[in-house]
């Protein structure tokens, strides 16, 4: 969609008009990698002071969240119509519709009857056209993610955004102003929807009692693993404050933390960069029930959370967490049962989960604890670690096998240097994490294989039924990823 633009030099006038107070800081271009950011206009210090310096104050009425969307729909009939047609599903979706409305207004300035202008109508003109998140990468650039934990995450996100765009078109194509402004000339493209999503994910912040919100000007503060400022609600709005015991020279960059527990993949997915100085290491892998598991579909349906395994670095060693994995490795003969119960009024049926005859429908994410008292608990744990080791082996093989493709794309001009650098950094980090975790799990498996319970259990099984035999059948070589 063709939208009007304003240079960042227009921000001071916009801020003054909308009562945004910059105090001893200003917006500056920090280069191609960082873009615009906030820097000090004079030396600042929060050492040995009673009140830490306030850097920026944004009034309440400029904060874009669920409440602001609801209030704007009361005064803008066109936006209300759009919200009724496609909104109400999430704060994210409603804010994206609001931003879409502002772009539509700026793109059709000659049509005074489309939408109702507000401060955000002008502010979006200063937002960038490109956010370096993977959903805005080219197809060739996204190929660099093959084998990483972002491969499936980005593919799923792209599919979700495409569905949203198609449904939005379907429900608005017969609304006269939408048809005229968006669909008659195909001016509203999928890439516009991708940009709106990227704006939201990369710029929204979490506010106490208000939830996810976009805060103009505060959303220009860059991230640091060692931030020198923070934001918090105040009576007059949202304030950006200097952290205690900080001393900054003139021209120093103001930074905040985008989160202390986000992995490199999560940072790249949401913000389009990886913090090289972050000590947070880890990744998330997806899990799927076995195709030949007769209870597979029931397990997936009953499990309330995403079926994933989370690998995290704790005190120098990698640990894994996966509630679904314990459910995944249990069978009917172990004591797992699913029942479909009809409601007393006959209105609908409900899937119930039973373990050892006890109803555990509300505890499907706690099977690690549920099996802890079972006489075969070590057998169940052995199954879990064997499954996880095989999942990690698959992921590593995909990383290794995609190296040739990666080399063929490098230097072709089909991928931007920033995208290539981020992808290579992610690949290198996740390969190291997976190799180290594979070794940790191998030790866990060997320890379990020495358990008396496991030895007795394996002694009663045929060779083909043994977990270690099944694992050797899954691969013809003895790959060592340690």
C-alpha beads as a LAMMPS data file, in Angstrom:
LAMMPS data file: protein, C-alpha beads

482 atoms
481 bonds

1 atom types
1 bond types

-500.0 500.0 xlo xhi
-500.0 500.0 ylo yhi
-500.0 500.0 zlo zhi

Masses

1 110.0

Atoms # bond

1 1 1 0.000 0.000 0.000
2 1 1 1.379 3.375 -0.942
3 1 1 1.588 5.427 2.224
4 1 1 2.836 8.903 2.954
5 1 1 6.114 9.305 4.795
6 1 1 7.529 11.906 7.130
7 1 1 11.228 12.287 7.929
8 1 1 12.286 11.683 11.518
9 1 1 13.044 15.399 11.701
10 1 1 9.271 15.893 11.948
11 1 1 9.176 14.099 15.311
12 1 1 9.981 17.124 17.527
13 1 1 7.060 19.092 16.059
14 1 1 4.747 16.075 16.390
15 1 1 5.886 15.559 19.986
16 1 1 5.301 19.176 20.933
17 1 1 1.853 19.144 19.351
18 1 1 0.896 15.978 21.287
19 1 1 2.479 16.865 24.656
20 1 1 5.303 14.316 24.459
21 1 1 8.166 15.646 26.545
22 1 1 11.768 14.788 25.615
23 1 1 13.999 15.736 28.557
24 1 1 17.707 15.984 27.732
25 1 1 17.481 13.336 24.997
26 1 1 16.799 13.327 21.259
27 1 1 16.253 10.903 18.374
28 1 1 19.238 10.209 16.123
29 1 1 20.139 7.843 13.299
30 1 1 22.521 5.257 14.803
31 1 1 23.441 3.521 11.560
32 1 1 22.140 0.764 9.305
33 1 1 22.128 -1.973 11.949
34 1 1 20.380 -0.085 14.749
35 1 1 18.350 2.508 12.866
36 1 1 16.977 5.352 14.933
37 1 1 17.522 5.495 18.672
38 1 1 17.564 7.887 21.613
39 1 1 20.740 9.636 22.753
40 1 1 21.528 12.122 25.499
41 1 1 21.622 15.837 24.701
42 1 1 23.800 16.507 27.752
43 1 1 25.673 14.539 30.399
44 1 1 23.290 12.755 32.812
45 1 1 23.776 11.003 36.129
46 1 1 21.605 9.096 38.588
47 1 1 24.416 8.647 41.110
48 1 1 23.913 10.173 44.539
49 1 1 20.567 11.762 43.630
50 1 1 17.212 11.608 45.376
51 1 1 15.153 11.345 42.168
52 1 1 16.507 9.571 39.084
53 1 1 16.323 11.720 35.933
54 1 1 13.208 11.453 33.769
55 1 1 14.083 11.199 30.086
56 1 1 10.725 11.049 28.332
57 1 1 7.022 11.340 29.192
58 1 1 4.273 10.091 26.866
59 1 1 0.642 11.028 27.756
60 1 1 -1.891 8.271 28.447
61 1 1 -4.060 9.154 25.462
62 1 1 -1.242 8.270 23.027
63 1 1 -0.727 4.736 24.351
64 1 1 -2.056 2.240 21.826
65 1 1 -3.514 -0.830 23.497
66 1 1 -6.824 -2.626 23.934
67 1 1 -8.476 0.303 25.703
68 1 1 -7.375 2.851 23.093
69 1 1 -8.674 0.653 20.266
70 1 1 -12.052 0.349 21.983
71 1 1 -12.291 4.103 22.556
72 1 1 -11.327 4.970 18.978
73 1 1 -14.018 2.652 17.611
74 1 1 -16.596 4.809 19.415
75 1 1 -15.699 7.894 17.379
76 1 1 -14.570 6.433 14.046
77 1 1 -17.429 4.704 12.256
78 1 1 -15.197 3.241 9.542
79 1 1 -12.838 1.723 12.081
80 1 1 -15.767 0.367 14.090
81 1 1 -17.056 -1.323 10.946
82 1 1 -13.633 -2.858 10.329
83 1 1 -13.331 -3.998 13.937
84 1 1 -16.767 -5.626 13.869
85 1 1 -15.900 -7.467 10.655
86 1 1 -12.491 -8.830 11.641
87 1 1 -11.548 -7.728 15.153
88 1 1 -12.162 -8.957 18.670
89 1 1 -9.779 -11.937 18.482
90 1 1 -6.714 -10.450 20.197
91 1 1 -5.125 -7.161 21.198
92 1 1 -2.492 -7.758 18.544
93 1 1 -5.068 -8.156 15.788
94 1 1 -7.082 -5.128 16.881
95 1 1 -3.997 -2.897 17.098
96 1 1 -2.923 -4.063 13.633
97 1 1 -6.346 -3.077 12.303
98 1 1 -5.977 0.319 13.959
99 1 1 -2.568 0.811 12.310
100 1 1 -4.026 -0.352 8.987
101 1 1 -6.743 2.276 9.368
102 1 1 -4.105 4.989 9.868
103 1 1 -2.179 3.890 6.764
104 1 1 -5.424 3.887 4.793
105 1 1 -6.159 7.451 5.897
106 1 1 -2.684 8.658 4.881
107 1 1 -2.865 6.778 1.575
108 1 1 -6.203 8.354 0.676
109 1 1 -5.777 11.852 2.025
110 1 1 -7.963 13.187 -0.778
111 1 1 -10.894 11.135 0.549
112 1 1 -11.894 13.092 3.639
113 1 1 -14.648 10.573 4.355
114 1 1 -12.277 7.654 5.076
115 1 1 -11.478 7.259 8.764
116 1 1 -10.863 9.810 11.497
117 1 1 -7.361 11.237 11.890
118 1 1 -5.609 11.156 15.263
119 1 1 -2.006 11.532 16.501
120 1 1 -1.132 8.020 15.307
121 1 1 -2.153 8.940 11.751
122 1 1 0.902 11.173 11.551
123 1 1 3.155 8.980 13.704
124 1 1 2.890 5.962 11.372
125 1 1 4.330 8.128 8.605
126 1 1 7.610 8.111 10.553
127 1 1 7.719 4.325 11.066
128 1 1 10.098 2.312 8.845
129 1 1 9.055 0.367 5.746
130 1 1 11.311 -2.557 6.611
131 1 1 11.731 -4.417 9.897
132 1 1 14.524 -7.052 9.728
133 1 1 12.416 -9.845 11.272
134 1 1 12.436 -13.169 9.363
135 1 1 8.794 -12.840 8.304
136 1 1 9.918 -9.893 6.160
137 1 1 12.939 -11.703 4.716
138 1 1 12.959 -12.891 1.123
139 1 1 12.377 -16.559 0.357
140 1 1 16.115 -17.022 -0.218
141 1 1 16.926 -15.384 3.117
142 1 1 14.464 -17.615 4.973
143 1 1 16.237 -20.643 3.480
144 1 1 19.201 -19.702 5.673
145 1 1 17.083 -20.764 8.659
146 1 1 16.781 -24.394 7.515
147 1 1 17.741 -26.639 10.424
148 1 1 17.371 -23.944 13.067
149 1 1 14.540 -23.757 15.582
150 1 1 13.148 -20.813 13.582
151 1 1 12.593 -22.871 10.447
152 1 1 9.241 -24.278 11.560
153 1 1 8.351 -21.224 13.676
154 1 1 8.739 -18.787 10.785
155 1 1 6.964 -21.117 8.332
156 1 1 4.021 -21.425 10.746
157 1 1 3.942 -17.663 11.297
158 1 1 3.998 -16.973 7.550
159 1 1 1.128 -19.406 7.025
160 1 1 -0.830 -17.770 9.847
161 1 1 -0.288 -14.271 8.448
162 1 1 -1.373 -15.425 4.998
163 1 1 -4.593 -16.907 6.453
164 1 1 -5.288 -13.691 8.340
165 1 1 -4.783 -11.619 5.192
166 1 1 -7.040 -13.860 3.114
167 1 1 -9.818 -13.879 5.717
168 1 1 -9.541 -10.100 6.094
169 1 1 -10.028 -9.727 2.365
170 1 1 -12.954 -12.144 2.406
171 1 1 -14.858 -10.308 5.166
172 1 1 -14.153 -6.761 3.911
173 1 1 -14.313 -7.047 0.123
174 1 1 -18.007 -6.116 0.180
175 1 1 -17.567 -3.161 2.541
176 1 1 -17.665 -0.200 0.110
177 1 1 -14.794 1.868 1.502
178 1 1 -12.570 -1.204 1.991
179 1 1 -13.304 -2.342 -1.549
180 1 1 -12.503 1.089 -2.927
181 1 1 -9.362 1.748 -0.873
182 1 1 -7.839 -1.751 -0.744
183 1 1 -9.183 -4.302 -3.153
184 1 1 -10.279 -2.606 -6.402
185 1 1 -6.694 -1.798 -7.342
186 1 1 -5.042 -4.430 -5.126
187 1 1 -3.253 -1.649 -3.277
188 1 1 -3.365 -3.585 0.020
189 1 1 -0.903 -6.450 -0.388
190 1 1 0.198 -9.294 1.879
191 1 1 3.485 -7.483 2.454
192 1 1 1.545 -4.608 4.065
193 1 1 0.010 -7.056 6.554
194 1 1 3.458 -8.525 7.234
195 1 1 4.747 -5.021 7.972
196 1 1 1.895 -4.286 10.392
197 1 1 2.636 -7.524 12.237
198 1 1 6.359 -6.696 12.316
199 1 1 5.633 -3.219 13.690
200 1 1 3.557 -4.690 16.462
201 1 1 5.906 -7.511 17.449
202 1 1 9.052 -5.396 17.353
203 1 1 7.618 -2.291 19.032
204 1 1 5.005 -3.404 21.576
205 1 1 5.826 -3.303 25.285
206 1 1 4.165 -4.875 28.315
207 1 1 2.506 -2.368 30.650
208 1 1 1.219 -3.246 34.131
209 1 1 -2.599 -3.336 34.182
210 1 1 -2.735 -2.462 30.468
211 1 1 -1.060 -5.435 28.791
212 1 1 0.686 -5.248 25.440
213 1 1 0.801 -1.697 24.130
214 1 1 2.598 0.434 21.586
215 1 1 4.002 3.644 23.058
216 1 1 5.120 6.269 20.541
217 1 1 8.702 7.525 20.969
218 1 1 9.404 4.986 23.725
219 1 1 9.249 2.377 20.930
220 1 1 12.364 4.003 19.446
221 1 1 14.554 2.988 22.398
222 1 1 16.969 0.220 21.426
223 1 1 17.731 -2.920 23.423
224 1 1 20.761 -3.726 25.529
225 1 1 21.558 -6.663 27.770
226 1 1 22.911 -4.002 30.142
227 1 1 20.268 -1.255 29.806
228 1 1 20.682 2.188 31.319
229 1 1 16.986 3.125 31.434
230 1 1 13.540 1.656 32.083
231 1 1 9.914 2.644 31.519
232 1 1 7.042 2.669 33.975
233 1 1 3.493 4.068 34.216
234 1 1 3.112 7.414 35.932
235 1 1 0.093 9.545 36.761
236 1 1 0.758 11.677 33.671
237 1 1 1.412 8.760 31.313
238 1 1 4.379 6.453 30.660
239 1 1 7.816 7.729 31.650
240 1 1 11.267 6.665 30.558
241 1 1 13.673 6.923 33.494
242 1 1 17.410 6.608 33.953
243 1 1 18.353 3.544 35.965
244 1 1 19.910 4.119 39.388
245 1 1 23.682 4.562 39.698
246 1 1 24.180 5.386 36.003
247 1 1 26.393 8.087 34.569
248 1 1 26.167 9.022 30.875
249 1 1 28.165 11.442 28.772
250 1 1 26.663 13.660 26.097
251 1 1 25.723 11.654 22.988
252 1 1 25.401 8.348 24.890
253 1 1 22.672 5.991 23.678
254 1 1 19.648 5.385 25.902
255 1 1 18.705 1.693 26.073
256 1 1 16.153 -0.595 27.705
257 1 1 15.866 -4.370 28.007
258 1 1 13.515 -6.176 25.624
259 1 1 13.512 -9.159 27.990
260 1 1 16.031 -11.053 30.084
261 1 1 14.872 -14.584 29.295
262 1 1 14.532 -14.485 25.498
263 1 1 16.704 -16.853 23.488
264 1 1 18.628 -15.777 20.407
265 1 1 15.932 -17.274 18.190
266 1 1 13.205 -15.387 20.041
267 1 1 15.107 -12.100 19.740
268 1 1 15.622 -12.598 16.008
269 1 1 11.997 -13.670 15.493
270 1 1 10.459 -10.688 17.298
271 1 1 13.016 -7.899 16.874
272 1 1 15.171 -8.817 13.889
273 1 1 18.546 -9.020 15.630
274 1 1 20.593 -11.156 18.014
275 1 1 22.247 -9.583 21.025
276 1 1 25.828 -10.840 20.853
277 1 1 26.439 -9.879 24.496
278 1 1 23.454 -11.739 25.880
279 1 1 24.295 -14.642 28.177
280 1 1 20.875 -16.248 27.625
281 1 1 21.353 -19.438 25.617
282 1 1 18.686 -21.934 24.667
283 1 1 16.221 -23.002 22.024
284 1 1 12.816 -24.579 21.517
285 1 1 12.075 -27.615 19.341
286 1 1 8.651 -28.813 18.260
287 1 1 7.439 -32.346 18.929
288 1 1 4.893 -34.443 17.090
289 1 1 3.187 -37.682 18.198
290 1 1 4.250 -40.822 16.377
291 1 1 2.215 -41.503 13.243
292 1 1 1.695 -45.115 14.336
293 1 1 0.685 -44.195 17.896
294 1 1 -3.020 -45.108 18.246
295 1 1 -3.287 -42.521 21.028
296 1 1 -1.305 -39.852 19.178
297 1 1 -4.224 -37.653 18.116
298 1 1 -5.828 -37.914 21.534
299 1 1 -2.580 -36.891 23.236
300 1 1 -2.248 -33.840 21.015
301 1 1 -5.890 -32.883 21.575
302 1 1 -5.742 -33.323 25.349
303 1 1 -2.473 -31.450 25.858
304 1 1 -3.382 -27.817 26.516
305 1 1 0.018 -26.308 25.701
306 1 1 2.271 -26.353 22.621
307 1 1 4.026 -29.741 22.185
308 1 1 7.606 -28.546 22.509
309 1 1 10.887 -29.244 24.250
310 1 1 12.718 -26.298 25.768
311 1 1 16.511 -26.465 26.160
312 1 1 18.091 -23.934 28.531
313 1 1 21.552 -23.166 29.833
314 1 1 21.527 -23.420 33.613
315 1 1 24.725 -22.927 35.618
316 1 1 26.911 -23.802 32.674
317 1 1 25.039 -26.965 31.666
318 1 1 22.128 -27.463 29.305
319 1 1 18.891 -28.821 30.763
320 1 1 15.714 -29.772 28.942
321 1 1 12.032 -29.348 29.833
322 1 1 9.181 -31.004 27.988
323 1 1 5.905 -31.937 29.714
324 1 1 4.524 -33.258 26.406
325 1 1 7.440 -35.661 25.972
326 1 1 6.407 -37.631 29.077
327 1 1 2.827 -37.878 27.815
328 1 1 4.107 -38.777 24.364
329 1 1 6.070 -41.825 25.603
330 1 1 3.229 -43.414 27.610
331 1 1 0.915 -46.091 26.259
332 1 1 -2.362 -47.779 27.111
333 1 1 -0.589 -50.778 28.670
334 1 1 1.226 -48.379 31.014
335 1 1 -2.057 -47.113 32.420
336 1 1 -2.862 -44.188 30.103
337 1 1 -6.449 -43.983 28.928
338 1 1 -8.637 -41.518 27.057
339 1 1 -12.405 -41.401 27.400
340 1 1 -14.971 -39.281 25.621
341 1 1 -17.656 -38.355 28.126
342 1 1 -21.020 -36.897 27.216
343 1 1 -22.291 -33.922 29.182
344 1 1 -25.347 -34.596 31.339
345 1 1 -27.498 -32.380 29.126
346 1 1 -26.219 -34.147 26.007
347 1 1 -25.001 -30.864 24.527
348 1 1 -21.387 -31.822 23.823
349 1 1 -18.757 -34.422 24.592
350 1 1 -15.511 -33.896 26.485
351 1 1 -12.169 -35.658 26.162
352 1 1 -10.963 -36.957 29.521
353 1 1 -7.481 -38.264 30.355
354 1 1 -6.906 -41.000 32.938
355 1 1 -3.652 -42.241 34.435
356 1 1 -3.792 -45.345 36.625
357 1 1 -7.598 -44.914 36.721
358 1 1 -7.324 -41.340 38.087
359 1 1 -8.718 -38.371 36.145
360 1 1 -5.727 -36.176 35.186
361 1 1 -7.421 -34.138 32.466
362 1 1 -6.329 -30.884 34.120
363 1 1 -2.759 -32.117 34.691
364 1 1 -1.614 -33.296 31.265
365 1 1 1.413 -31.006 31.547
366 1 1 2.530 -32.659 34.790
367 1 1 3.170 -36.249 33.757
368 1 1 6.756 -36.087 34.949
369 1 1 5.346 -35.822 38.484
370 1 1 2.490 -38.249 37.832
371 1 1 4.886 -41.063 36.891
372 1 1 7.289 -40.377 39.783
373 1 1 5.607 -42.948 42.050
374 1 1 5.230 -45.632 39.379
375 1 1 7.408 -48.721 39.673
376 1 1 8.466 -48.267 36.031
377 1 1 9.318 -44.574 36.336
378 1 1 12.911 -45.168 35.182
379 1 1 11.616 -47.027 32.129
380 1 1 9.349 -44.099 31.255
381 1 1 12.226 -41.653 31.717
382 1 1 14.439 -43.811 29.508
383 1 1 11.819 -43.670 26.768
384 1 1 11.642 -39.875 27.113
385 1 1 15.399 -39.305 26.881
386 1 1 15.702 -41.762 23.980
387 1 1 12.950 -39.919 22.097
388 1 1 14.542 -36.570 22.815
389 1 1 17.978 -37.741 21.742
390 1 1 16.534 -38.928 18.459
391 1 1 14.741 -35.567 17.998
392 1 1 17.995 -33.688 18.580
393 1 1 19.821 -36.013 16.181
394 1 1 17.252 -35.192 13.488
395 1 1 17.690 -31.462 14.073
396 1 1 21.478 -31.658 13.927
397 1 1 21.395 -33.708 10.746
398 1 1 19.182 -31.068 9.137
399 1 1 21.636 -28.352 10.169
400 1 1 24.612 -30.293 8.830
401 1 1 22.901 -31.249 5.562
402 1 1 21.855 -27.655 4.805
403 1 1 25.406 -26.273 4.965
404 1 1 25.966 -26.772 1.222
405 1 1 22.777 -24.851 0.434
406 1 1 23.932 -22.108 2.777
407 1 1 27.267 -21.807 1.009
408 1 1 25.586 -21.662 -2.406
409 1 1 23.471 -18.683 -1.302
410 1 1 26.296 -16.780 0.350
411 1 1 27.701 -14.041 -1.834
412 1 1 25.037 -14.367 -4.549
413 1 1 23.415 -11.030 -3.806
414 1 1 20.125 -12.799 -3.088
415 1 1 20.480 -12.337 0.662
416 1 1 21.079 -9.137 2.603
417 1 1 24.280 -9.051 4.712
418 1 1 22.276 -8.390 7.899
419 1 1 19.972 -11.383 7.298
420 1 1 22.903 -13.618 6.438
421 1 1 24.853 -12.528 9.503
422 1 1 21.902 -13.117 11.844
423 1 1 21.150 -16.536 10.327
424 1 1 24.791 -17.657 10.527
425 1 1 25.035 -16.534 14.139
426 1 1 21.859 -18.431 15.015
427 1 1 23.001 -21.579 13.215
428 1 1 26.379 -21.578 14.940
429 1 1 24.856 -21.025 18.374
430 1 1 22.095 -23.626 18.021
431 1 1 24.477 -26.240 16.606
432 1 1 26.683 -25.850 19.678
433 1 1 23.678 -26.025 22.036
434 1 1 22.294 -29.161 20.383
435 1 1 25.664 -30.934 20.345
436 1 1 26.228 -30.232 24.035
437 1 1 22.672 -31.244 24.943
438 1 1 23.018 -34.460 22.946
439 1 1 26.022 -35.363 25.106
440 1 1 24.130 -34.522 28.317
441 1 1 21.199 -36.701 27.289
442 1 1 23.541 -39.517 26.337
443 1 1 24.860 -39.554 29.907
444 1 1 21.301 -39.483 31.274
445 1 1 20.363 -42.422 29.061
446 1 1 23.399 -44.465 30.113
447 1 1 22.629 -43.829 33.782
448 1 1 19.025 -44.979 33.312
449 1 1 20.173 -48.097 31.458
450 1 1 22.013 -49.130 34.610
451 1 1 18.872 -48.864 36.744
452 1 1 17.708 -52.182 38.220
453 1 1 14.155 -51.436 37.145
454 1 1 15.234 -50.830 33.551
455 1 1 17.457 -53.926 33.489
456 1 1 14.596 -56.120 34.712
457 1 1 12.196 -54.530 32.236
458 1 1 14.584 -54.929 29.297
459 1 1 15.263 -58.517 30.303
460 1 1 11.608 -59.308 29.828
461 1 1 11.450 -57.790 26.320
462 1 1 12.285 -59.108 22.883
463 1 1 15.325 -57.499 21.233
464 1 1 13.152 -55.527 18.779
465 1 1 11.212 -53.924 21.641
466 1 1 14.252 -52.553 23.491
467 1 1 14.599 -48.744 23.359
468 1 1 18.312 -48.915 22.557
469 1 1 17.632 -51.429 19.757
470 1 1 14.910 -49.206 18.299
471 1 1 17.327 -46.285 18.392
472 1 1 20.033 -48.223 16.538
473 1 1 17.459 -49.225 13.934
474 1 1 16.611 -45.561 13.398
475 1 1 20.146 -44.767 12.242
476 1 1 22.686 -46.992 10.497
477 1 1 25.725 -45.279 11.956
478 1 1 26.891 -44.255 15.400
479 1 1 26.875 -40.488 14.964
480 1 1 28.707 -38.736 17.801
481 1 1 27.609 -35.122 18.186
482 1 1 29.505 -34.515 21.427

Bonds

1 1 1 2
2 1 2 3
3 1 3 4
4 1 4 5
5 1 5 6
6 1 6 7
7 1 7 8
8 1 8 9
9 1 9 10
10 1 10 11
11 1 11 12
12 1 12 13
13 1 13 14
14 1 14 15
15 1 15 16
16 1 16 17
17 1 17 18
18 1 18 19
19 1 19 20
20 1 20 21
21 1 21 22
22 1 22 23
23 1 23 24
24 1 24 25
25 1 25 26
26 1 26 27
27 1 27 28
28 1 28 29
29 1 29 30
30 1 30 31
31 1 31 32
32 1 32 33
33 1 33 34
34 1 34 35
35 1 35 36
36 1 36 37
37 1 37 38
38 1 38 39
39 1 39 40
40 1 40 41
41 1 41 42
42 1 42 43
43 1 43 44
44 1 44 45
45 1 45 46
46 1 46 47
47 1 47 48
48 1 48 49
49 1 49 50
50 1 50 51
51 1 51 52
52 1 52 53
53 1 53 54
54 1 54 55
55 1 55 56
56 1 56 57
57 1 57 58
58 1 58 59
59 1 59 60
60 1 60 61
61 1 61 62
62 1 62 63
63 1 63 64
64 1 64 65
65 1 65 66
66 1 66 67
67 1 67 68
68 1 68 69
69 1 69 70
70 1 70 71
71 1 71 72
72 1 72 73
73 1 73 74
74 1 74 75
75 1 75 76
76 1 76 77
77 1 77 78
78 1 78 79
79 1 79 80
80 1 80 81
81 1 81 82
82 1 82 83
83 1 83 84
84 1 84 85
85 1 85 86
86 1 86 87
87 1 87 88
88 1 88 89
89 1 89 90
90 1 90 91
91 1 91 92
92 1 92 93
93 1 93 94
94 1 94 95
95 1 95 96
96 1 96 97
97 1 97 98
98 1 98 99
99 1 99 100
100 1 100 101
101 1 101 102
102 1 102 103
103 1 103 104
104 1 104 105
105 1 105 106
106 1 106 107
107 1 107 108
108 1 108 109
109 1 109 110
110 1 110 111
111 1 111 112
112 1 112 113
113 1 113 114
114 1 114 115
115 1 115 116
116 1 116 117
117 1 117 118
118 1 118 119
119 1 119 120
120 1 120 121
121 1 121 122
122 1 122 123
123 1 123 124
124 1 124 125
125 1 125 126
126 1 126 127
127 1 127 128
128 1 128 129
129 1 129 130
130 1 130 131
131 1 131 132
132 1 132 133
133 1 133 134
134 1 134 135
135 1 135 136
136 1 136 137
137 1 137 138
138 1 138 139
139 1 139 140
140 1 140 141
141 1 141 142
142 1 142 143
143 1 143 144
144 1 144 145
145 1 145 146
146 1 146 147
147 1 147 148
148 1 148 149
149 1 149 150
150 1 150 151
151 1 151 152
152 1 152 153
153 1 153 154
154 1 154 155
155 1 155 156
156 1 156 157
157 1 157 158
158 1 158 159
159 1 159 160
160 1 160 161
161 1 161 162
162 1 162 163
163 1 163 164
164 1 164 165
165 1 165 166
166 1 166 167
167 1 167 168
168 1 168 169
169 1 169 170
170 1 170 171
171 1 171 172
172 1 172 173
173 1 173 174
174 1 174 175
175 1 175 176
176 1 176 177
177 1 177 178
178 1 178 179
179 1 179 180
180 1 180 181
181 1 181 182
182 1 182 183
183 1 183 184
184 1 184 185
185 1 185 186
186 1 186 187
187 1 187 188
188 1 188 189
189 1 189 190
190 1 190 191
191 1 191 192
192 1 192 193
193 1 193 194
194 1 194 195
195 1 195 196
196 1 196 197
197 1 197 198
198 1 198 199
199 1 199 200
200 1 200 201
201 1 201 202
202 1 202 203
203 1 203 204
204 1 204 205
205 1 205 206
206 1 206 207
207 1 207 208
208 1 208 209
209 1 209 210
210 1 210 211
211 1 211 212
212 1 212 213
213 1 213 214
214 1 214 215
215 1 215 216
216 1 216 217
217 1 217 218
218 1 218 219
219 1 219 220
220 1 220 221
221 1 221 222
222 1 222 223
223 1 223 224
224 1 224 225
225 1 225 226
226 1 226 227
227 1 227 228
228 1 228 229
229 1 229 230
230 1 230 231
231 1 231 232
232 1 232 233
233 1 233 234
234 1 234 235
235 1 235 236
236 1 236 237
237 1 237 238
238 1 238 239
239 1 239 240
240 1 240 241
241 1 241 242
242 1 242 243
243 1 243 244
244 1 244 245
245 1 245 246
246 1 246 247
247 1 247 248
248 1 248 249
249 1 249 250
250 1 250 251
251 1 251 252
252 1 252 253
253 1 253 254
254 1 254 255
255 1 255 256
256 1 256 257
257 1 257 258
258 1 258 259
259 1 259 260
260 1 260 261
261 1 261 262
262 1 262 263
263 1 263 264
264 1 264 265
265 1 265 266
266 1 266 267
267 1 267 268
268 1 268 269
269 1 269 270
270 1 270 271
271 1 271 272
272 1 272 273
273 1 273 274
274 1 274 275
275 1 275 276
276 1 276 277
277 1 277 278
278 1 278 279
279 1 279 280
280 1 280 281
281 1 281 282
282 1 282 283
283 1 283 284
284 1 284 285
285 1 285 286
286 1 286 287
287 1 287 288
288 1 288 289
289 1 289 290
290 1 290 291
291 1 291 292
292 1 292 293
293 1 293 294
294 1 294 295
295 1 295 296
296 1 296 297
297 1 297 298
298 1 298 299
299 1 299 300
300 1 300 301
301 1 301 302
302 1 302 303
303 1 303 304
304 1 304 305
305 1 305 306
306 1 306 307
307 1 307 308
308 1 308 309
309 1 309 310
310 1 310 311
311 1 311 312
312 1 312 313
313 1 313 314
314 1 314 315
315 1 315 316
316 1 316 317
317 1 317 318
318 1 318 319
319 1 319 320
320 1 320 321
321 1 321 322
322 1 322 323
323 1 323 324
324 1 324 325
325 1 325 326
326 1 326 327
327 1 327 328
328 1 328 329
329 1 329 330
330 1 330 331
331 1 331 332
332 1 332 333
333 1 333 334
334 1 334 335
335 1 335 336
336 1 336 337
337 1 337 338
338 1 338 339
339 1 339 340
340 1 340 341
341 1 341 342
342 1 342 343
343 1 343 344
344 1 344 345
345 1 345 346
346 1 346 347
347 1 347 348
348 1 348 349
349 1 349 350
350 1 350 351
351 1 351 352
352 1 352 353
353 1 353 354
354 1 354 355
355 1 355 356
356 1 356 357
357 1 357 358
358 1 358 359
359 1 359 360
360 1 360 361
361 1 361 362
362 1 362 363
363 1 363 364
364 1 364 365
365 1 365 366
366 1 366 367
367 1 367 368
368 1 368 369
369 1 369 370
370 1 370 371
371 1 371 372
372 1 372 373
373 1 373 374
374 1 374 375
375 1 375 376
376 1 376 377
377 1 377 378
378 1 378 379
379 1 379 380
380 1 380 381
381 1 381 382
382 1 382 383
383 1 383 384
384 1 384 385
385 1 385 386
386 1 386 387
387 1 387 388
388 1 388 389
389 1 389 390
390 1 390 391
391 1 391 392
392 1 392 393
393 1 393 394
394 1 394 395
395 1 395 396
396 1 396 397
397 1 397 398
398 1 398 399
399 1 399 400
400 1 400 401
401 1 401 402
402 1 402 403
403 1 403 404
404 1 404 405
405 1 405 406
406 1 406 407
407 1 407 408
408 1 408 409
409 1 409 410
410 1 410 411
411 1 411 412
412 1 412 413
413 1 413 414
414 1 414 415
415 1 415 416
416 1 416 417
417 1 417 418
418 1 418 419
419 1 419 420
420 1 420 421
421 1 421 422
422 1 422 423
423 1 423 424
424 1 424 425
425 1 425 426
426 1 426 427
427 1 427 428
428 1 428 429
429 1 429 430
430 1 430 431
431 1 431 432
432 1 432 433
433 1 433 434
434 1 434 435
435 1 435 436
436 1 436 437
437 1 437 438
438 1 438 439
439 1 439 440
440 1 440 441
441 1 441 442
442 1 442 443
443 1 443 444
444 1 444 445
445 1 445 446
446 1 446 447
447 1 447 448
448 1 448 449
449 1 449 450
450 1 450 451
451 1 451 452
452 1 452 453
453 1 453 454
454 1 454 455
455 1 455 456
456 1 456 457
457 1 457 458
458 1 458 459
459 1 459 460
460 1 460 461
461 1 461 462
462 1 462 463
463 1 463 464
464 1 464 465
465 1 465 466
466 1 466 467
467 1 467 468
468 1 468 469
469 1 469 470
470 1 470 471
471 1 471 472
472 1 472 473
473 1 473 474
474 1 474 475
475 1 475 476
476 1 476 477
477 1 477 478
478 1 478 479
479 1 479 480
480 1 480 481
481 1 481 482
